[in-house]
């Protein structure tokens, strides 16, 4: 491939920077459209933001590849690229204004366009198109938008004079391909792009998705870097997008063996030297262990630097009676690793230099056999110039042995690359004692991670006999452990607690944007209602999925964490799957799936959420209320009521999502339940039928008793309680049909007649009231004697809530 051909990646990179720097188009789209659905069909769904940005990315990448000549400067096409990106960002304008503002428009008409830029409420242009592109392009954009979808009515813009008409092709490619990706994945995208660019230009590379999700994402990203020319190999083309086990690109075919070889080399560099991950040794004042440094394939010099940094940190803090150091010469860094090997690991106490030996013996006498290690190292730092010759000679002697220690016994990178490229997920399995307790691979390496481990060293595992002291772990899972532990540390998530992982992802297929890669953000802790850091929500990046560790302290705390996970997903326009660490990432049709859901979550239907928001009003079949807006509003109600009642476990008091259970929970635990607008809105949106039925009951109860003296909860609910008691008595006596109705109506009329404040109740009004109560019980499936008895108090509180709401509305 020529050097000019290799410049395609650099062109694409420049184009991406225009979209995310300054006025960040991607960030604006995510913030504005992340909470809405792209499609009606939830099995082929993503957020509207994810679909828009996939369309933008695919359109821009294909334009750069196909339209920018190899002898041209992409900067000459900056205006075209920005116009193309803006048009694709607006290609679902009608969907956006309907979702965001409830404005119904028939397609991307002038009416919809004008409303987007000048809504009746707010400032307009939520995506920041005119700040990103500049003024004077509305007609050009409208022309392109009406030609993006083949079924769009384009008569309004038929006579538009625009110099950007050639971009319409790439608008169609971007939108159509992004839609195909939702339905048919990478293979569908391949076939679609082949119709535009030919089979010899479109290339799809398949891999084996690993059980180790961090490593899988690293290898996938590394493979994209190799194809795009970010390594020492010339670029093969422009990456269009990827899934967790496939990459699609335009350009020249790359030999699989060549790709594998360079990925193996580059992955080691990515893991060991880039800022994305950092490894550490185990060091304190009296002990040292190489830990993961002896198990990963990175340069020995890089490992030595890590050891040196650990010693500098320890000495600068001070420990074991060593005064904190204000200054440590940089030249001393080269000697820390050899001293760690000789003094800590080998326990060496004899030295050829008599002055150094005298110093060691004196320190040992003063500090003792444990503290002598750190105090001896500190002494050498303080007297560096005096003992420079000794240190130099000593380092030459020890360094070969140090490098032998740091040389891994097995090639974890090579093994994981084999699995990734060749599908060797589970090589020959051994007996339980020789099997990795995480992935099942044969191994004899013992898992010894200590009390703060993600999985405890001596906890039970199905792959370890109960009497066995240690689990075993293979080199690949051991490397995955180190990477995940580093992510936990960066996210400030303690591994001492029960650890789970939230996988945030835009969709199975992710359009490739090679700018601003950040794997995780410290977004979820579960201790408060507000998120700590929402960087993850504004980065549409090359990582396939965002790996966010979360810790769980108990069932109530877990519900608080899940609430924040859902909120983050909604803010970011991402789907999310919650699962155990060290398990393969599996996407879902739903926008939220919890593979570790507890019983309280299942009862409240908070274990799975199908959509970002409710289905549009025009969809009359297969309606569902399973969406993030509903789930988050239910969480808000539980939190709000729980805080008012000072409940220690507010998320565990509500046991199901029904009208009468929620109303009962609110009335029992909140002094002003009937005045909570969030509660009323939730009932009106998600329990409208039950609410209306109980409103009928309440209205007929008020007709029966009048309103003049209903001034207490007792008086407001007495006739309803009498009715339930009469129904229960009738059922317990075996009365059915007309006999039951006559008995209950008689008891209710008599009860109403006894109340002086009721005036002169009418038997017909009593009959209508009883019929409405029985109708409500039948609708709610509470006619069974036991169910009615169990829910009697909750039904009374529900009736009270509805009656009180009636009086609230009259004020």
Phi, psi and omega in degrees: 000138183286163178296327178295320178296323180294340182289350180303318179297316180298323176298314180298319181299318178298317180299318179298321181296325177298329184277340185240353178257157182067241176280101191280101181298314181300313182298318180297318180296317179299313182296324185275320190247007183292337185269004184244158182274148178278323186228160175287321182285112184289344178281348177230053191241151166213181173289156176300323179298315181296318179295315180300314184288328172298317179297316178300312184297313181295317179299314181293316183295319179292325177296313180299319181293316192265327189261334181271116182294154182293342179256014181249159177265124181299337179298334178290346182251014184301315180298315180299317182295319179291322177294316178300312180298320181293318179297317179292327176296331183260006189290344174245039182304317181298321178294319183295312183291332176292314182290314188280326187234359182069023181265114181273127178226145179273088182077189181274065182280172175300325179298314179295318181297313181297321180295320180301314184281336181221070182293161180295331178233143179092180186271340181088167179053060185298333180277355180067036184297313186285333173287325179287317188259328186106168181279162172093010183247005188299318180295319178298316182294318180297320177302313182291319181299320181287353177247009179282315177259131185296334181270000182291139174284113185252015184296327182300327186249016185300323183263012182295131177269104182224142178274000184253018183300331180294343180282347182302325179300316183283335172296315180295318179300315182298310183290312182298318182292319178296323178291319177298322180300323179295321184274316193238004176069200186295322181297320177295321177298318179302311181296321181294313181292330178296331177291338180264323189240353179092153183297328184284348182258334183261126185229132177241125180248127181257145177231178174256116180294130187275158172291341182261099190293326179294311179297323179300316181291324177297312182292322178297313179296322179295319178298321178294323177299317180297312181298320184279353177089025179270000177251196182279007175258143178297151183295147173265340180164202182252121179288129180268319179178183185202165168238180180298347180223016179213151175230137177240133179213161175254134179150218180258146182295142175248135179296135184299320180295322177296316179298316181299315182299315183286325177298318180298317180291315185287327180297319178300320179291319180297319182287321189268333190239341180278161184285355183298324178229155173220137178254161180215156171268173175259115183221132164218192190295335183236005180212155179213139176217138179297329182055230187292341182298332179273002187240351181248148184269083171230167186301137178303325180297323178292322178294320178298322179296322178296317179297317180298318180297323179296317178294320179298316180298317182295317182288326179290332176280328186083140181195152175055034179089356176280126179293139179304137180274132174271334182215130175233122182302136178300329182295340182282346183306324184293344184261341179303313183298320181288328175291323176299316180296311188282311188279317184272307186286310184272347181066033184291137179227002179246130183228146184290328182281119184298324180294319178293321179297318179299318180297317180298314182297319180296316181295322179297318179295323184281321190254338183096170189290337180274309184287344183301329184299303184290321180294326178293316177298318180298321178300315181295325176295316182294328183246041185302310183295323181296324184247024184301317181295318178299312182301320181296311181294319181295320180296319178298325181287319189271332189303318178302319177293323177300315181292328174297319178297322185278350178284120183294144179290332179228160183262089183296319181296314179299319181295317183288327176294322175302314181296319183293318184270325189254356178079020182272067183288314181232088174300184184312124181276140178261191175289167187304322183292343183243026186243134175300126185289350179263312185244350176091357181292147179295132181197157174238012179278126182280143179270108183227083186252353176091184186287337182265018184286157175298314168245130184295147186301316186250018175288158181295142172221144180296340180265007180233130176302147183305330183273350185291146183278320186232149165282171172242153182219136180279167184295329181288313178294329177295320177292318176301319178302314182297319180293316180293321178299323177293319177298318178300316181297317180293330180271001181057041177251120183284136176275000177288337180264171177298122189253134172230172182230133172257122178260107176269134180207148182285316174186174178305315179261127181239117174300139192272115174242116188263051180221144171059062179276123172218123189285316183220165169228157179279076192257339189229120174234327177085007182267342184216172181282333183267145177282148182284320189204122185251027178304324182299334184282346185243013182242104175265100200232183184283342176297138183288322178212155181261127184258111182242107176289144177225145177251152186232127182259345182171180185296318181292315178298323180297321178297321178296320178296315181298323176301316181290324176299314179298317181297319178296318179299317180294315180297324185270348186069029182250151165279167179207140173238130177255129181206188179278151176293158178066028174236144185300137176292125177237119179288171182218159174289331180284161177276340176219130176222130178246107181283351181242028187299144177268169180299317177303321177297316182298318181296327180267006182058038178253016178268343181204136179230127189281322190224171173283319180219178182293161176295150177300156183298331184284351178272117185256343181250160178052043180289147179217140174259013180272092179209165188296323181300318179295312182298317182291326177291324176294318176302318182297318179297313179299318181292315183296313179294319180297321178293320180296324181269000182056043179283133181287332179231070190296333183277357182252001182272333177268127188254349176197160184263076174231162183301309185289330179288321180288316179300318178298314178303316182290315183295320181292324191250355181230131184292335183234047185302320184287352180255010181273111181296326179296322179292314179299317180297321179297315179297317182294327183276321193240351176223042187298318182296313180296320179298315181295320179297318179287330174298321177299316178300314183296316181297319180287331175292321178292322176300322183289318187260343187082180185240351191295328186238017178277072188249012177212162179298323181300311183290325181293332187250354189300314183292329178289320178296320178298322181294313179298319179298320180293320179296316179298318180296316180298317180293320181292335178270001177081014179286140181222163173057227184298325180298316180297315182299314180298318180297311184295314181299320178297316180296320182290317178298318180295319179296318180294322181294331181288334183280116184298327183286351185279353182074232181240086182298147181260133178304326180293323178293322177296318179298315180296322179295313180298316179299321179293321178296313181295322177297318178297315181297323178293318179297323182270004179058048181238028181277343178296139184305313182293316180299315181296321179295317181296324187259010185302310182298319180297321179294322177298315179293327177293317177299316179300315180303315185289320177297315181296323175300320179301313180291326176299318183289338180281343184280000000 
